[in-house]
């Protein structure tokens, strides 16, 4: 079934979970189910948070453990993208910035970006509760599909160029539905954060890359958690 193969392709790209070998089709065709993958990742985060709390750990420590679990499930895919993009921002020339983002080494800007955002996500999750993780991860993956569809690839090669055309409508509707059910106040914040991150990185780098998609995901996830922490 094509839908099942799309799910495998999406899980293969967004997580390190063993899902078999999907058909070699463009990633953009599987973007509609990104929010479902996000829901699964958020579920693992929520389960670790609940287990830590059940073991008697304080909410703040449970939040850090849960965020760590999410990073483990995704292989740090989006965090790596955030760090690489932050390093690219330190280079003024656009072409050189794109090359700097391909460097496997993490520079000072990348370290600072992670040092700020990872604790913020953990503390916001501690305040918002485990259900917020489901909404945050689903909405953030929907945002990735939106950025893939509505901004051009910044390079002629690489992940963004090879993903092919992406139809984001189904992904966004699915993400919004999950968000409304699990944390409706965060849906407008997610939309604003995703648009701002996608527009700004596309303007700075001439389009999207796999790394800038990580920025969109991380920004949206953090925005949702912050809003739900204060709700």
C-alpha positions as CSV (number, residue, x, y, z in Angstrom):
1,X,0.0,0.0,0.0
2,X,1.3,3.4,-0.9
3,X,0.2,5.0,2.4
4,X,2.1,2.5,4.4
5,X,5.1,3.0,2.2
6,X,4.8,6.8,2.7
7,X,4.8,6.2,6.5
8,X,7.9,4.0,6.3
9,X,9.7,6.7,4.2
10,X,8.7,9.4,6.7
11,X,9.8,7.4,9.7
12,X,13.1,6.5,7.9
13,X,13.8,10.2,7.3
14,X,12.6,11.6,10.6
15,X,13.7,8.9,13.1
16,X,16.3,6.2,13.6
17,X,13.6,3.5,14.1
18,X,13.9,0.4,12.0
19,X,11.0,0.5,9.5
20,X,12.2,-1.7,6.7
21,X,13.0,-0.5,3.2
22,X,10.4,1.7,1.6
23,X,10.2,2.2,-2.1
24,X,12.7,4.7,-3.4
25,X,10.3,7.5,-4.1
26,X,10.9,11.3,-3.4
27,X,10.5,12.4,0.2
28,X,8.1,15.1,-0.7
29,X,5.4,12.5,-1.5
30,X,5.5,11.2,2.0
31,X,5.4,14.7,3.7
32,X,1.6,14.3,4.4
33,X,2.3,11.9,7.2
34,X,5.1,13.9,8.9
35,X,2.6,15.0,11.7
36,X,1.9,11.3,12.4
37,X,5.6,10.6,12.8
38,X,5.7,13.6,15.1
39,X,2.9,12.2,17.1
40,X,4.8,9.0,17.6
41,X,8.0,10.9,18.6
42,X,5.9,13.0,21.0
43,X,4.4,9.8,22.4
44,X,7.9,8.5,23.3
45,X,8.7,11.8,24.9
46,X,5.5,11.8,26.9
47,X,6.1,8.2,28.1
48,X,9.6,9.0,29.3
49,X,8.3,12.0,31.1
50,X,5.5,10.1,32.8
51,X,7.9,7.2,33.8
52,X,10.3,9.7,35.3
53,X,7.6,11.4,37.3
54,X,6.3,8.0,38.4
55,X,9.8,7.2,39.6
56,X,9.6,10.2,41.9
57,X,11.9,12.5,39.9
58,X,11.0,16.3,39.8
59,X,9.3,17.6,36.8
60,X,12.3,19.6,35.6
61,X,14.5,16.5,35.5
62,X,11.7,14.5,33.9
63,X,11.6,17.2,31.2
64,X,15.3,16.9,30.5
65,X,15.1,13.1,30.3
66,X,12.1,13.3,28.0
67,X,13.7,15.8,25.6
68,X,16.7,13.5,25.6
69,X,14.5,10.6,24.6
70,X,13.1,12.6,21.7
71,X,16.6,13.4,20.5
72,X,17.6,9.8,20.7
73,X,14.5,8.7,18.7
74,X,15.3,11.2,15.9
75,X,19.0,10.8,16.1
76,X,19.3,14.5,16.8
77,X,18.3,15.3,13.2
78,X,16.6,18.6,13.9
79,X,19.1,19.7,16.6
80,X,21.9,19.1,14.1
81,X,20.1,21.3,11.6
82,X,19.6,24.1,14.1
83,X,23.3,24.0,15.1
84,X,24.5,23.9,11.5
85,X,22.2,26.8,10.5
86,X,23.4,28.9,13.5
87,X,27.0,28.4,12.3
88,X,26.0,29.4,8.8
89,X,24.6,32.7,10.2
90,X,28.1,33.6,11.2
91,X,29.2,33.8,7.5
92,X,28.0,36.8,5.5
93,X,28.4,35.4,2.0
94,X,25.4,33.2,1.2
95,X,27.4,30.6,-0.8
96,X,30.0,30.3,1.8
97,X,27.4,30.1,4.5
98,X,25.8,27.1,2.7
99,X,29.2,25.4,2.6
100,X,29.8,26.2,6.3
101,X,26.5,24.5,7.1
102,X,27.8,21.3,5.5
103,X,30.8,21.2,7.8
104,X,30.3,18.3,10.2
105,X,32.0,20.3,13.0
106,X,29.8,22.4,15.3
107,X,31.0,25.9,15.9
108,X,30.4,28.4,18.7
109,X,27.1,29.6,17.3
110,X,25.8,26.1,17.0
111,X,26.8,25.2,20.5
112,X,25.1,28.4,21.8
113,X,21.9,27.7,19.9
114,X,21.6,24.2,21.4
115,X,22.7,25.4,24.9
116,X,19.8,27.8,24.9
117,X,17.0,25.9,23.2
118,X,17.4,22.4,24.7
119,X,17.0,23.5,28.3
120,X,14.1,25.8,27.3
121,X,12.3,22.9,25.7
122,X,12.9,20.7,28.8
123,X,11.7,23.3,31.3
124,X,8.7,24.3,29.1
125,X,7.8,20.6,28.9
126,X,8.1,20.3,32.6
127,X,5.6,23.1,33.0
128,X,3.2,22.1,30.2
129,X,3.0,18.4,30.9
130,X,3.3,15.3,28.7
131,X,0.3,15.9,26.5
132,X,2.1,19.1,25.2
133,X,4.8,16.9,23.7
134,X,2.3,15.2,21.4
135,X,1.0,18.5,20.2
136,X,4.4,20.1,19.9
137,X,6.0,17.3,17.8
138,X,3.0,16.9,15.5
139,X,2.7,20.6,14.8
140,X,6.4,20.9,14.3
141,X,6.6,18.2,11.7
142,X,3.6,19.7,9.9
143,X,5.6,22.9,9.8
144,X,8.5,21.1,8.1
145,X,6.2,19.9,5.4
146,X,4.9,23.5,4.9
147,X,8.4,24.9,4.6
148,X,9.4,22.3,2.1
149,X,6.3,23.2,0.0
150,X,6.4,26.9,0.1
151,X,10.0,27.8,0.0
152,X,12.4,26.8,-2.8
153,X,15.5,24.6,-2.3
154,X,18.6,26.7,-1.6
155,X,20.8,24.3,-3.5
156,X,20.6,22.3,-6.7
157,X,21.7,19.2,-4.8
158,X,21.2,17.7,-1.3
159,X,18.2,16.6,0.6
160,X,16.0,19.6,-0.2
161,X,16.5,19.4,-3.9
162,X,16.1,15.7,-4.0
163,X,12.8,15.7,-2.0
164,X,10.9,16.8,-5.0
165,X,7.6,18.7,-5.1
166,X,5.7,18.6,-1.7
167,X,2.0,19.1,-1.1
168,X,1.7,20.4,2.4
169,X,-2.1,20.9,2.7
170,X,-2.8,17.4,4.0
171,X,0.2,17.6,6.5
172,X,-0.9,21.0,7.8
173,X,-4.6,20.0,8.2
174,X,-3.5,16.8,10.0
175,X,-1.1,18.7,12.3
176,X,-3.7,21.4,13.0
177,X,-6.3,18.8,13.9
178,X,-4.0,17.1,16.3
179,X,-3.0,20.5,17.7
180,X,-6.6,21.6,18.2
181,X,-7.4,18.3,20.0
182,X,-4.4,18.3,22.3
183,X,-3.4,21.9,22.7
184,X,-5.5,24.4,20.7
185,X,-4.0,27.6,22.2
186,X,-0.7,26.6,20.6
187,X,-1.9,26.3,17.0
188,X,-1.7,30.0,16.2
189,X,1.7,30.2,17.9
190,X,2.9,27.2,15.9
191,X,1.7,28.8,12.6
192,X,3.4,32.1,13.4
193,X,6.7,30.5,14.5
194,X,6.8,28.2,11.5
195,X,6.1,31.0,9.1
196,X,8.7,33.3,10.7
197,X,11.4,30.6,10.8
198,X,10.7,29.4,7.3
199,X,10.5,32.9,5.8
200,X,13.6,34.2,7.6
201,X,15.9,31.3,6.8
202,X,14.7,31.2,3.2
203,X,15.5,34.9,2.8
204,X,18.9,34.5,4.5
205,X,20.0,31.4,2.5
206,X,18.0,31.7,-0.7
207,X,15.6,28.8,0.1
208,X,15.4,25.9,2.4
209,X,18.0,23.1,3.2
210,X,17.7,20.1,5.4
211,X,19.4,22.2,8.1
212,X,17.0,25.1,7.9
213,X,14.1,22.6,8.1
214,X,15.6,21.7,11.4
215,X,15.3,25.3,12.5
216,X,11.6,25.4,11.5
217,X,11.0,22.2,13.5
218,X,12.9,23.3,16.6
219,X,11.4,26.8,16.5
220,X,7.8,25.5,16.2
221,X,8.2,22.8,18.8
222,X,9.6,25.4,21.3
223,X,6.9,27.9,20.6
224,X,4.2,25.3,21.2
225,X,5.7,24.1,24.5
226,X,6.1,27.7,25.7
227,X,2.5,28.6,24.9
228,X,1.2,25.5,26.6
229,X,3.5,26.0,29.6
230,X,1.8,29.4,30.1
231,X,-1.7,28.3,29.3
